[in-house]
Amino acid sequence: MFKFKLIHQDKKTAARRGEIQTNHGMIETPAFVAVGTAASVKSLTPEEISQTGTQIFFVNTLHLHLRPGEKIIKKLGGIHQFMNWQGPIISDSGGFQVFSLAREEKVKLVRITGDGVEFRSPWDGKKDFLTPKKSIAIQKDLGADIILCLDDCTPYPVSYQQAKISLERTHYWAEKSLEAYKKLKSRQALYGIIQGSVFKDLRIASAKFITSLPFAGIAIGGVSVGESKEEMRKVLNWVVPLLPKEKPRHLLGVGEIDDIFALIKAGVDTFDCVMPTRLGRMGHILIKAQNSKLKAQNFTYDITKAKFAADRKPLDPDCDCYVCKNFSRAYVNHLFRGRELLAYRLATYHNLYFINRLLKKIRQAIKEENLEKIEKEWLD
């Protein structure tokens, strides 16, 4: 069962409130999607993930395919049973990970063809060939509620000609993904992906092509790959007005605090980002800058600094999460300086709670038609 319901449209912006009904529960939108690469949001249990207000998270198709393997996960009851999470899950196609790992020289790309991408595993060096058909088959075995078609994620910077070739490949793979999806008779919701880099005509062409196909939802890819925030926002302004209002829209890989208001005002329903969890593991704590005396940069401060060693205040005095109600900055500082594993757990918990608390405020603000007031409170 998959259904999107538009509940409220903001009168001043393209922001909207909605509900996405999936086989494993309902998602209130706009919603933040946490990233759980290997069927795990690092350091947190599924129960703790839920306590932070997280409604849905990403699992990584490529990583799970390479280990432990989708057949093992299917045998053990699917991804929800495997990791004991009964809420909604979205899986990617694996394409972005192949290209991003190749850029980091962790994966050796062998060749890219019209049929797919051949690469060597970063763990055992074995050759693998990822095609639209194979990606859909893997994701069906994993059993996520929402799945993505295979796309060619264009890097940045890129020439217009290369972006056009990549776009044509993405469109061809989208059709092949749909063919495979229909043959497998999947009950999952399949999203198509819009590409086109930072070129307006390519983005518009991609939006028109992908929306002409019978996808359950639309994802916008190829952003947050090195382009400026201004360029990312231009892409949204070109693309989102062309998307059907009755389908959910997901923005891939974006989610810094100042980006959140921009993407929601543009009309995005869900978005994913590694920022809160990755920063948490590094000791960077999210806090509303205006309410702190820490001179927080980009809504974060570094709890590992010596000045917090005897600070009895919570991580964020305005936060009511489990961590902020029970532990001091001094204690979390001590944990990080001693490299205690609990440090990563507490910081990650708070950061996820912080993001989800903000999204809850934004959903309420859209309902009450005061989104710009909330944005001013947070960003000015």
C-alpha positions in Angstrom: 0.0 0.0 0.0 1.5 3.4 -1.0 -0.4 6.7 -1.1 0.5 10.3 -0.8 -2.1 12.7 0.6 -1.6 16.5 0.4 -3.0 18.0 3.6 -2.1 21.7 3.4 -0.5 24.0 0.8 1.3 27.1 2.1 -0.2 30.3 0.6 3.1 32.3 0.4 5.5 29.6 -0.7 5.5 26.1 -2.4 5.9 24.4 1.0 3.3 21.8 1.8 2.2 19.3 4.5 1.3 15.8 3.6 1.2 12.2 4.5 2.9 9.2 2.8 1.3 5.9 3.6 3.6 2.9 3.2 3.4 -0.8 3.9 5.1 -0.1 7.3 3.4 3.0 8.4 2.7 6.6 7.7 5.3 9.4 7.2 4.3 13.0 8.1 5.9 15.4 5.6 8.0 17.4 5.3 10.3 14.8 6.8 13.9 14.3 7.3 15.3 10.9 6.2 18.2 9.6 8.3 20.9 7.7 6.5 21.5 4.1 7.7 24.1 2.9 5.3 24.4 -0.8 6.3 20.9 -1.1 7.8 22.2 0.8 10.8 22.1 4.4 11.9 25.6 4.2 13.4 25.7 3.7 17.2 21.9 3.8 17.7 19.4 1.0 18.3 16.2 1.0 16.2 14.3 1.9 19.4 16.6 5.0 19.9 16.2 5.9 16.3 12.4 6.0 16.8 12.8 8.0 20.0 14.6 10.8 18.1 11.5 11.3 16.0 13.0 9.7 12.9 10.1 8.3 10.8 12.1 6.8 7.9 15.7 6.2 6.9 17.8 5.2 3.9 19.6 1.8 3.6 22.3 1.4 1.0 21.6 -1.1 -1.7 25.2 -1.5 -2.9 26.7 -2.1 0.6 24.0 -4.5 1.6 24.3 -6.3 -1.8 28.1 -6.8 -1.2 27.7 -7.8 2.4 25.8 -9.6 3.8 24.0 -10.0 0.5 20.3 -9.5 -0.3 19.6 -13.2 -0.4 20.6 -13.6 3.2 18.5 -10.6 4.2 15.5 -12.0 2.3 15.9 -15.4 3.9 15.9 -13.7 7.3 12.6 -12.0 6.6 13.6 -8.8 4.7 15.2 -5.6 5.8 12.6 -4.8 8.5 12.9 -8.1 10.2 16.7 -8.3 9.7 17.3 -5.1 11.7 14.1 -5.1 13.8 12.7 -1.8 12.5 9.0 -1.9 11.7 8.7 1.6 10.3 9.2 2.8 6.7 12.5 2.3 4.9 13.8 3.6 1.6 16.6 2.0 -0.4 18.7 3.6 -3.0 19.6 2.0 -6.3 23.3 1.6 -5.6 24.3 3.8 -8.6 25.4 6.8 -6.6 27.5 4.7 -4.3 29.4 3.1 -7.2 30.2 6.5 -8.7 31.0 8.2 -5.3 33.2 5.4 -4.1 35.0 5.4 -7.5 35.7 9.2 -7.0 37.2 8.4 -3.6 39.2 5.6 -5.2 37.7 3.0 -3.0 36.1 1.2 -5.9 37.6 0.6 -9.3 35.2 1.4 -12.1 35.8 -1.0 -14.9 33.3 0.4 -17.5 30.0 2.2 -17.9 27.8 1.1 -20.7 24.2 1.7 -21.7 23.3 -1.5 -19.9 24.9 -0.7 -16.5 28.1 -0.2 -14.6 30.9 -2.7 -14.0 33.0 -2.3 -11.0 35.2 -4.2 -8.5 34.1 -4.7 -4.9 36.0 -2.5 -2.4 36.1 -5.5 0.0 37.2 -8.5 -2.0 38.0 -7.1 -5.5 35.5 -9.2 -7.3 33.9 -7.9 -10.4 30.2 -7.0 -10.3 27.8 -5.5 -12.9 25.0 -3.3 -11.7 22.1 -2.9 -14.2 18.7 -1.4 -13.7 17.2 -4.9 -13.7 19.7 -6.1 -11.1 19.2 -3.1 -8.9 15.4 -3.5 -8.8 15.9 -7.2 -8.0 18.2 -6.5 -5.2 15.9 -3.9 -3.7 12.9 -6.2 -4.0 14.8 -8.9 -2.0 15.8 -6.3 0.6 12.1 -5.3 1.0 12.2 -1.6 1.6 9.0 0.3 1.3 10.3 2.9 -1.2 13.0 2.0 -3.8 14.8 4.1 -6.5 15.6 3.4 -10.1 19.2 3.2 -11.2 20.6 6.5 -12.4 23.8 8.0 -13.6 24.6 10.6 -10.9 26.4 13.4 -12.7 29.5 14.8 -10.8 30.4 18.4 -10.5 31.8 20.2 -12.3 30.9 18.6 -15.5 30.7 19.7 -19.1 27.3 20.3 -20.8 28.0 17.4 -23.2 28.9 15.0 -20.5 25.8 16.0 -18.4 23.7 15.4 -21.5 25.1 11.9 -22.1 24.6 11.1 -18.4 21.0 12.4 -18.6 20.2 10.2 -21.6 21.6 7.2 -19.8 19.6 8.0 -16.7 16.4 8.2 -18.8 17.1 4.9 -20.5 17.8 3.2 -17.1 14.6 4.7 -15.7 12.6 2.9 -18.4 14.6 -0.3 -17.9 14.0 -0.1 -14.1 10.3 0.2 -14.7 10.3 -2.8 -17.0 12.1 -4.9 -14.3 9.8 -3.6 -11.6 6.7 -4.6 -13.5 8.1 -8.1 -14.3 8.9 -8.7 -10.7 5.4 -7.6 -9.6 6.8 -5.6 -6.8 4.5 -4.0 -4.2 7.1 -1.4 -3.3 6.9 2.2 -4.4 9.4 3.0 -7.1 10.7 6.6 -7.5 12.2 8.0 -10.7 15.2 10.3 -10.5 15.7 13.6 -12.2 19.3 14.5 -13.3 20.8 17.3 -15.5 23.5 18.8 -13.3 23.3 22.7 -13.1 22.0 23.1 -16.7 18.5 24.5 -16.9 17.4 23.0 -20.2 18.7 19.5 -19.1 16.9 19.7 -15.8 13.6 20.8 -17.4 13.9 18.0 -20.0 14.6 15.4 -17.3 11.7 16.6 -15.1 9.3 16.3 -18.0 10.6 12.9 -19.1 10.6 11.3 -15.6 7.2 12.7 -14.7 5.8 11.2 -17.9 6.6 7.7 -16.6 4.4 5.9 -14.0 6.6 6.3 -10.9 5.0 6.4 -7.5 7.2 9.4 -6.5 9.9 11.6 -7.9 13.5 12.1 -6.6 15.8 14.9 -7.5 19.4 13.8 -7.8 22.7 15.2 -8.8 22.8 17.9 -6.2 25.0 18.3 -3.1 27.9 16.9 -5.3 30.1 20.0 -5.1 27.9 22.7 -6.6 27.1 25.9 -4.6 24.0 26.3 -2.5 22.8 28.9 -4.9 23.1 26.5 -7.8 21.3 23.8 -5.9 18.4 26.2 -5.1 18.2 27.2 -8.8 17.8 23.5 -9.7 14.9 23.2 -7.3 13.2 26.4 -8.7 13.5 24.9 -12.3 12.3 21.4 -11.4 9.8 21.4 -8.6 7.1 23.5 -10.4 7.1 20.8 -13.1 6.4 17.9 -10.7 2.9 16.5 -10.2 1.3 17.7 -7.0 -0.3 14.3 -6.3 3.1 12.6 -6.0 5.7 12.9 -3.2 9.0 14.6 -4.0 12.4 13.5 -2.5 15.6 15.5 -2.6 18.7 13.3 -2.5 21.7 14.2 -0.2 20.7 17.6 1.1 19.9 18.6 4.7 22.0 21.3 6.3 20.0 23.6 8.5 19.9 26.6 6.2 19.1 24.3 3.2 16.1 22.8 5.0 14.0 25.9 4.9 15.0 26.6 1.2 14.1 23.1 0.0 10.8 22.9 2.0 9.8 26.4 0.7 10.5 25.1 -2.8 8.0 22.2 -2.3 10.2 19.2 -1.4 8.4 16.6 0.9 11.3 14.4 2.1 15.1 14.7 2.0 18.1 12.8 3.3 21.5 13.8 4.6 24.4 12.3 6.6 25.1 15.7 8.3 23.5 15.2 11.7 24.9 11.7 12.3 28.3 12.2 10.7 28.9 15.4 12.6 27.7 13.8 15.8 30.3 11.1 15.6 32.9 13.9 15.1 31.8 15.7 18.3 29.9 18.5 16.5 26.7 19.3 18.4 23.7 20.9 16.7 22.3 23.9 18.5 20.1 26.8 17.6 22.8 29.5 17.2 20.6 32.4 18.4 20.0 30.8 21.7 23.6 30.0 22.5 26.6 32.0 23.6 28.9 29.6 21.8 29.2 31.5 18.5 28.1 28.3 16.9 29.1 27.9 13.2 26.4 26.5 10.9 24.4 25.6 14.0 27.1 23.4 15.5 29.8 23.6 18.1 32.7 21.3 18.9 32.0 19.6 22.3 35.6 18.1 22.3 37.1 21.5 23.1 38.8 21.9 26.5 36.5 24.8 27.5 33.6 22.3 28.0 35.5 20.0 30.4 33.7 21.5 33.4 30.6 22.9 31.8 27.6 21.6 33.7 25.0 22.8 31.1 23.3 20.3 28.8 24.4 20.1 25.1 21.5 22.4 24.2 19.6 24.2 27.0 16.5 24.5 24.8 16.4 20.7 23.9 14.3 18.2 25.8 15.9 15.1 24.3 17.1 12.2 26.6 20.7 13.3 26.3 20.1 16.9 27.2 17.9 16.0 30.1 20.4 13.6 31.6 24.0 14.5 30.7 26.2 17.6 30.9 28.5 19.0 28.3 31.4 18.1 30.7 30.4 14.5 30.6 30.0 14.3 26.8 33.3 16.2 26.5 34.9 13.6 28.8 33.5 10.7 26.7 34.9 12.1 23.4 38.3 12.9 24.9 38.5 9.4 26.2 37.2 7.9 22.9 34.4 6.2 24.7 31.8 4.7 22.4 29.0 6.2 24.3 30.1 9.6 23.1 29.1 8.9 19.5 25.8 7.5 20.7 24.8 10.5 22.8 25.9 13.1 20.2 24.2 11.2 17.3 21.0 10.8 19.4 20.8 14.6 20.2 21.6 15.6 16.6 18.9 13.5 15.1 16.4 14.7 17.7 17.4 18.3 17.0 16.7 17.9 13.2 13.4 16.1 13.8 12.2 18.6 16.4 12.9 21.3 13.8 10.9 19.4 11.2 8.0 19.1 13.6 8.0 22.8 14.1 8.1 23.4 10.4 5.1 21.1 9.8 3.1 23.0 12.4 4.2 26.3 10.9 3.0 25.3 7.5 -0.4 24.4 9.0 -0.6 27.7 10.8 0.7 29.7 7.8 3.7 31.2 9.6 6.6 29.3 8.0 8.5 32.6 7.2 8.3 33.6 10.9 9.9 30.3 12.0 12.5 30.7 9.3 13.3 34.2 10.5 13.6 32.9 14.1 16.1 30.3 13.1 18.2 31.9 10.3 18.3 35.6 11.1 
